[in-house]
Amino acid sequence: MTRFLQIHTLTSYPAANLNRDDSGRPKTLVYGGAERLRVSSQSTKRAWRTSPEFRAAVGETNIGARTQEFGHALYKKLVEKGLDDKTAIEKVRSVVEHDKLGKLEEKKKLKKGQEASDEDAAPIETNQLVHLGQDEMSSLLALADRLASGEEVKSKEALILQKHPRAVDIAMFGRMLADNTGYNVEGAVEVAHAFTTHRVTVEDDFYTAVDDLKAVRPGADAGAGFIGVFEFGAGVFYQYANVNIDLLKKNLGGDAVLARKAVAGLIEAMAVANPKGKQHSTAARARTGYLRVEVGEKAPRTLANAFLKPVHPHTDEDLVTASVKALKVEADALDRAFGPCASSTCEMIVGGGGTLMECIDFANEQVK
């Protein structure tokens, strides 16, 4: 049967705007009739997969890149081999269209008087983001010699794409190619939107920016050089993710060692990595206060309903402590109603026992 890892964290953030909407306001969610702060799963996944901890755990060569500019490297190699600008672009276009990676954008024209740099001279971009593994990028660059010699693209098989690229981030979070669905990858990891366990009111910070030179000039007005409003909130966020262990191994070509590295990197990133929104203004660099890792063959389930009723701590406890209690009550209630949802569990509570490494070791024992 399929085995699942389920990971739950509770992380307290001070004043922050980790993930904002199109107006600059922190994203929110109304849950249980109360407004909560929210961080989207897209934001957290990017924070995790780009974090130093995740990259160190799995190795740089096992991480892909999501970009519109993958064709630029091929273009540069073709030019280096003597092809003129127009021919090189057409060669890149033939590869992009053959593998159905979108459409090549028209070459950007330099503004009048602007000099072309190495990068400006060949802005080769597609009209969509494509996530490629390092092995697929190597296949792309390997085409340079063949294309430069005049070989035409006639193969029926993909030139670049692989069914299961050796890229941990693709294996975990998936890949979607609208025009070439045969090379889509079903992600082995599901990630929920994080939200605060309690009611939150978004607050406004009115600020001014002082003009340093005008401030010391005799006779100058005392007005600010700029005024603005920064919106923020604070709270304890519940984050949930689950890993289909069997699918993760399959996506990685059966490599259990790499799958263990991926799981270790994910858990560490969930515990220590933070979204980058407004960090220079808030320094909201938090580490999780509670980590729960579960393993079992039952279908995954979130413990979000622990916070359907907003948490209200007693006078002798903080919001993290109250949230941990509510989460455990919900887990026990689900076990009584449906039977055990996990066969074994490992926990870390800052100041209360357990360590991050113990949780990672526990998870790695499940990947065989």
C-alpha positions in Angstrom: 0.0 0.0 0.0 1.0 3.6 -0.5 2.8 5.2 2.4 2.4 8.8 3.4 4.4 11.3 5.4 2.4 14.1 6.9 4.1 17.2 8.3 2.5 19.8 10.5 4.2 23.0 11.9 3.2 25.8 14.1 5.3 28.9 13.6 5.0 32.3 15.4 5.8 35.4 13.4 6.1 39.0 14.8 5.1 42.0 12.7 5.4 40.8 9.1 3.9 40.9 5.6 5.2 37.6 4.3 2.9 37.2 1.4 0.9 40.2 0.0 -1.9 40.6 -2.5 -2.0 43.0 -5.5 -2.6 46.0 -3.2 0.3 45.2 -0.9 -1.9 44.0 1.9 -1.1 40.8 3.7 -3.1 37.9 2.3 -6.0 36.8 4.5 -8.5 34.1 4.9 -11.9 34.0 6.7 -12.1 30.7 8.5 -14.5 29.7 11.2 -16.1 33.2 10.8 -12.8 34.9 11.8 -10.2 36.7 9.6 -6.8 35.1 9.6 -3.5 36.0 8.0 -2.6 33.6 5.2 0.5 32.6 3.3 -0.2 30.9 -0.1 1.2 27.5 -0.9 2.9 28.9 -3.9 4.9 31.3 -1.7 5.9 28.7 0.8 6.9 26.1 -1.8 9.2 28.7 -3.5 10.7 29.6 -0.1 11.4 26.0 0.7 12.9 24.9 -2.6 15.1 28.0 -2.9 16.2 27.8 0.8 19.9 27.1 1.5 18.8 24.2 3.8 16.9 22.4 1.1 19.5 23.0 -1.6 22.3 21.7 0.8 20.3 18.6 1.7 19.6 17.5 -1.9 22.6 19.0 -3.7 22.6 21.7 -6.4 22.9 19.2 -9.2 19.6 17.6 -8.2 17.6 20.9 -8.3 15.9 22.2 -11.5 15.2 25.7 -12.7 11.9 27.2 -13.7 12.5 29.9 -16.3 11.5 31.4 -19.7 15.2 31.8 -20.6 16.4 28.2 -21.0 16.8 28.8 -24.7 19.3 31.6 -24.2 22.1 29.3 -23.2 21.6 27.3 -26.4 21.5 30.4 -28.5 24.9 31.6 -27.0 26.5 28.3 -27.8 25.3 28.4 -31.3 26.6 31.9 -31.8 29.9 30.8 -30.4 30.1 28.0 -33.0 29.7 30.6 -35.8 26.0 30.8 -36.5 24.6 34.2 -37.3 22.0 35.8 -35.0 19.0 35.0 -37.2 20.0 31.3 -37.8 20.7 30.7 -34.2 17.4 32.0 -33.1 15.6 29.8 -35.7 17.5 26.8 -34.4 16.4 27.5 -30.9 12.9 28.1 -32.1 12.9 24.6 -33.8 13.9 23.0 -30.5 11.3 24.8 -28.5 8.5 24.1 -30.9 9.6 20.4 -31.3 9.3 19.8 -27.6 6.2 22.0 -27.3 7.7 24.3 -24.7 5.6 27.3 -25.7 6.4 29.9 -28.3 9.6 31.9 -28.7 9.0 35.6 -27.9 10.0 38.2 -30.5 13.5 39.5 -30.0 13.5 42.7 -28.0 14.7 45.7 -29.8 17.2 48.0 -28.1 16.2 51.5 -27.4 17.7 54.3 -29.4 21.3 54.9 -28.2 21.3 51.8 -26.0 24.3 49.6 -26.4 23.9 45.8 -26.5 25.4 43.8 -23.7 26.0 40.1 -23.9 22.6 39.5 -22.3 20.7 42.2 -24.1 21.9 41.0 -27.5 19.9 37.7 -27.4 16.9 37.9 -25.1 15.7 34.4 -26.0 12.5 33.8 -24.0 9.4 31.6 -24.3 5.9 32.8 -23.5 5.6 30.4 -20.6 7.7 29.3 -17.6 9.2 25.8 -18.0 10.6 23.8 -15.2 13.7 21.8 -16.4 16.0 19.4 -14.5 19.8 19.7 -14.8 19.8 16.6 -16.9 17.3 18.2 -19.3 19.4 21.4 -19.5 22.4 19.3 -20.3 20.5 17.6 -23.1 19.6 21.1 -24.4 23.2 22.2 -24.6 24.3 18.9 -26.1 22.2 19.8 -29.2 24.5 22.7 -30.0 27.0 20.6 -32.0 24.3 18.8 -34.0 22.4 22.0 -34.8 25.5 24.0 -35.7 26.5 21.3 -38.2 23.2 21.8 -40.0 21.3 18.8 -38.6 17.5 19.2 -38.8 15.2 18.4 -35.9 13.3 15.3 -37.1 13.2 13.0 -34.1 9.7 11.9 -33.0 10.8 11.7 -29.4 11.4 14.8 -27.2 14.9 16.3 -27.6 15.1 17.8 -24.1 12.2 16.6 -22.0 12.4 13.4 -19.9 9.5 11.6 -18.3 11.2 11.7 -14.9 13.9 14.3 -14.8 16.4 14.0 -12.0 15.2 17.1 -10.2 14.0 16.9 -6.6 11.9 20.0 -6.8 10.0 18.7 -9.9 9.6 15.3 -8.3 8.1 16.9 -5.2 6.1 19.7 -6.5 5.3 18.6 -10.0 5.5 20.1 -13.5 2.7 21.1 -15.9 3.3 21.6 -19.6 0.1 22.8 -21.2 1.1 21.7 -24.8 3.0 18.6 -24.0 1.1 16.8 -21.3 3.0 13.5 -21.8 5.9 15.1 -19.9 3.8 16.4 -17.0 5.0 15.2 -13.6 2.5 14.6 -10.8 4.0 16.1 -7.7 4.5 13.8 -4.7 4.0 16.6 -2.2 0.7 18.4 -1.4 1.0 21.7 0.4 -1.7 23.7 2.1 -2.0 27.4 2.5 -0.7 28.4 5.9 -3.0 30.4 8.1 -3.1 31.8 11.7 -4.7 29.7 14.3 -6.4 32.7 15.8 -8.2 35.8 14.8 -6.0 38.6 13.4 -6.5 42.2 12.5 -4.3 43.6 9.8 -2.7 46.8 11.1 -1.4 49.9 9.3 2.0 51.5 9.9 2.1 55.1 8.7 5.7 56.1 7.9 7.7 59.0 6.5 11.1 59.1 4.7 13.3 62.0 5.7 15.3 63.9 3.0 18.8 63.9 4.7 20.1 66.9 2.8 17.0 69.0 3.0 16.7 68.4 6.7 20.0 70.2 7.4 19.5 73.0 4.8 18.7 76.4 6.5 15.3 77.6 5.6 14.1 74.3 4.1 10.6 73.2 5.0 10.3 70.4 7.6 8.2 68.2 5.4 9.1 64.5 4.7 10.5 63.5 1.4 8.0 60.7 1.2 5.1 59.3 3.1 3.4 55.9 2.9 1.5 53.1 4.7 2.8 49.6 5.3 0.3 46.9 6.3 1.3 44.0 8.5 0.1 41.4 11.0 1.5 38.9 13.5 0.4 35.5 14.5 1.0 31.7 14.9 0.7 30.0 11.5 -0.4 26.4 11.0 1.3 24.8 8.0 0.5 21.3 6.6 2.0 19.2 3.8 2.0 15.5 2.9 4.4 13.4 0.9 3.4 10.3 -1.1 6.6 8.3 -0.5 6.0 5.8 -3.3 5.3 8.5 -5.9 8.4 10.5 -4.8 10.6 7.4 -5.3 9.0 6.7 -8.7 9.5 10.3 -9.8 13.2 10.0 -8.9 13.6 6.8 -10.9 13.5 4.6 -7.8 16.5 6.4 -6.1 15.7 5.9 -2.4 18.8 7.7 -1.3 17.8 10.8 -3.2 14.3 10.5 -1.9 15.5 10.5 1.7 17.6 13.6 1.0 14.5 15.2 -0.5 12.4 14.4 2.6 15.1 15.6 4.9 15.4 18.9 2.9 11.7 19.4 2.9 11.3 18.9 6.7 14.2 21.2 7.5 13.0 23.9 5.1 9.5 23.7 6.6 11.1 24.3 10.1 13.4 27.1 9.3 12.8 28.7 5.8 10.7 31.9 5.6 8.9 33.6 2.7 10.8 36.6 1.5 8.0 39.2 1.6 9.0 42.5 3.2 11.9 40.8 5.1 14.1 43.9 4.8 11.4 45.9 6.6 10.5 43.3 9.2 13.3 40.8 9.7 10.6 38.2 10.4 13.0 35.2 10.5 11.2 32.6 12.6 11.8 29.0 13.3 8.9 26.7 14.0 7.9 26.2 17.6 6.2 22.8 16.9 6.9 20.1 14.4 4.9 16.9 14.0 5.8 14.2 11.5 3.5 11.2 10.9 3.8 8.1 8.8 1.1 5.6 7.8 -0.9 4.0 5.0 -4.2 5.8 5.7 -5.2 8.6 3.4 -3.7 12.0 4.5 -5.8 14.4 6.5 -5.2 18.0 7.6 -5.5 19.0 11.2 -6.8 22.5 10.2 -10.1 22.0 11.9 -8.3 22.2 15.2 -8.4 25.9 14.6 -11.9 26.2 13.1 -12.7 27.9 16.4 -10.0 30.6 16.8 -7.5 29.8 19.5 -7.8 31.9 22.7 -4.9 31.2 25.1 -5.4 31.2 28.9 -3.5 33.7 30.9 -0.8 31.2 31.8 0.0 30.1 28.3 1.0 31.6 24.9 -0.6 31.2 21.5 1.9 28.5 20.4 1.2 26.4 23.5 -2.6 26.8 23.1 -2.3 25.9 19.4 -0.3 22.8 20.1 -3.0 21.6 22.6 -5.8 22.3 20.1 -3.9 20.4 17.3 -3.4 17.3 19.5 -7.0 17.3 20.6 -8.1 17.3 16.9 -5.7 14.5 16.1 -7.0 12.4 18.9 -10.6 13.1 18.0 -10.0 12.0 14.4 -8.2 8.8 15.6 -11.2 7.9 17.7 -13.7 8.5 14.9 -11.9 7.0 12.0 -9.2 4.8 13.6 -5.5 5.7 13.8 -4.7 8.0 10.9 -0.9 7.4 11.3 1.0 4.3 12.4 3.7 6.3 14.2 4.5 9.9 15.0 7.5 12.0 15.9 7.3 15.5 17.5 9.5 18.4 18.3 8.3 21.1 20.7 10.8 24.0 21.3 11.4 24.0 25.0 9.4 20.9 25.5 11.3 18.0 23.9 12.3 16.4 20.6 14.7 17.8 18.0 14.5 18.6 14.3 17.2 16.0 13.6 15.1 13.3 15.4 12.1 14.1 13.2 14.2 14.0 10.1 15.8 10.7 11.0 12.3 9.3 11.8 11.1 10.4 8.4 14.1 9.0 6.6 13.5 5.6 8.1 10.2 5.5 6.3 11.8 5.9 2.8 13.1 2.5 1.8 
